[in-house]
Amino acid sequence: MVADPKLVARARRRRMQPLTPMEALSAALTGEVEKDGDLILCEAVSVLGDLVARIRDPECRVPAPQPAGLKAELRDYQKRGLAWLAEMYEIGLGGCLADDMCRRFLKTDPRETLGFY
């Protein structure tokens, strides 16, 4: 991540505790972190920056093929959700779609739902 040099110097003088891994990930994804009452703006760079940009940009998503086991006509927003879910799986992150499309799945064994993606 990129940090303001003045902020880094201030952090060193105050002996701030380092960010936890979860705080660092949250900062990379949201672009900000609160530490000791201060809101610190930050930007992920390099490979992490590329990953954050990919997650944030819906235009880069490739439509996902409808799973063969899914017997339904998907609406446009559901197709976008399916593409998002497939991408999250592809890059090693988890995801959950929470709308009427999933309601039927949740009544079955969750392992069957995970079998789609």
Beta strands, then each sheet from edge to edge (+ up, - down):
strand 1: 32-35
strand 2: 38-41
sheet 1: 1+ 2-
end
